[in-house]
């Protein structure tokens, strides 16, 4: 019986799905930017997926500001240095709409690009208590609405995970 219990817990830990609450474990990473700023983030996770498109999302914080970073796939062929990025529109399950201000865009390598939006304090409280139903994502390369079906809690889970940094101080 002990062997069975040990194997069960070893498998659960190897898949990263065991913590006290029975949910996926919270993993906070650190990043030091070239200017010396320290950022904390939960690794990117898939928030939307079809055979043609995929959208990855992560919440990033410097303990003062919170950012929502989105990585859409596939990457457009010609990214250039266009600056026509617009705010992100989030529709919550309760039908409330939130406009999230564009902050920055990054091109980490040849195959990906990330668009980052600044979350203000009011938005954080709203997002901690609500699921996201859809995202309207408009960039110079893409104009698409992502209707979430399976990963509506991802942003809420990432925010809850990063809030543990505040309680640890």
N, C-alpha and C positions, 0 to 999 in steps of 0.2 A: 504494500500500500504506500509506503514512504517513497519508493522508487517512482510510482505513478504520479504522486503529488509533486515530486521534484521535477519530473519530466514536463508535467503540465505547466508549472510556474516558469521553467526554463523556456518553454515554447512561447508563453505569453510575453515574457520579457524580450525575447528575440524579435518578436513582431512589434514591439513598442506599444503594446496596447494594455498595459497593466499599470494602474496606479491605485491610490486609495479609493477613488470614486468609481473605478471600473472603466474609465474613459481613457483615451489615448494620452500618454504621458506628456507633460508640458516640457518642452525643450527650448531653453533660451540661449541664444548665441550672442557673442560680442563681436563688434567690428570697430576698428579704429581707422577713421578716415585719414587721408593724407595731411589734413590740417590739424590732426591730433584730437578731434572730437570723438567721443566714445558713444557708440550706438548699440542698442540691444534690439534683437529681433527674434521672432519665431520663424524657423525656416519656411520658405515658400511651400504652399500646398495647393493642390488643384481645387479650384472653386467651380469650374465649369469644364465639361469635356464632351466633345462629339468626335466623329471620325474626321471632320474637317477642321475643327477649331479646338483650342484649349486655352484656358485662362488660369494662371497661377496668381495667388495673392499672399501677401504677408503684411504684418503690422510691424512697424519700426518705431523706436522711441529713443530719445536722448534724455529721458526722464522729465523733460519739460514739454516737449511737443510729441505728438503722435502722427504717424504718416501711414497711409495705405499705399502699398506698392503693388502694381499689377504687371504681370508679364504675359502678353498675349502671344499665342502661336497660331499659325505660322508667322514668321517675321516677314514683312513686306520686302520685296526685292530691292527697292531703292528707298532707303531711309533718309539720306541726305541730312540736312540740318534745319529742317522746317520747324517753325515756331508756332504753328496754328493749333496748339493744343487747347482744348476746352475743358471746362469743369466736368467732373463725373457726376452723373445723376443716379442716385440710389433710390429704389422704391422698396419700402419695407413691407412686411406681411400685413401690417395694419393699414396699408395704403398711404402712409405718410411718405413724402418725398424729401430727399436731402440732396443739396448741391454741395459737392466737395471740391474745394479749390485746387486747381492744378498747381504743383510745386516744382517738379523737375522731371527730366527724362535722362536716362542713362543707357549707354550702349556697352554693357560689360564685355561682350565678345562679338564675333562675327555672326553668330546664330541667334542671339537674343537681344531684346531691348526691354527696358522697364520704365514705366510711367508712374511717378509718385505724386500723391495728393496729400494735402495737409488737412488733418482732422482737427477741428476746434473742440474746445472743452465740452460744449453742449452736445456735439455730435457723438462724442465718446460715450456719454451717459445714455444717449438714445440707442446707439449701436450695441451697448452692453446688455440692453434689455429687449432687443428686437431682432428678429431674423430678417435677412435681406432676401427679397423676392426677385429683384432684377437690378442689373447695372446697365446704364446707357453710357457707352464708352465711345467718345468721338475724338479722333486724332487726325492728323493730316493724311494718314494712311488707311484708316479704318473707321467706319461709322456703323456700330453694331450694338444691338441690345442683347444682353445675355440674360435669359430667364433661368434662374436657378431652381433646380428641383431637388437635388440631393445634398448640397453643401451649403445650405442657407445659414448654418451656425458657425461657419469657419471664422469670420471676422470677430464674432462674439467670443469664440474660444480663444483666439489669439489675444484679444484685449484682456480677457480674464487671466490668461497666462502671464502677460506682461505686468498686470497689476500686482502680481506677487512680488515684483521688484520694490514697489512702494511699501508693502507691508514688511519687507525684509530689512528696511532701513531703521 
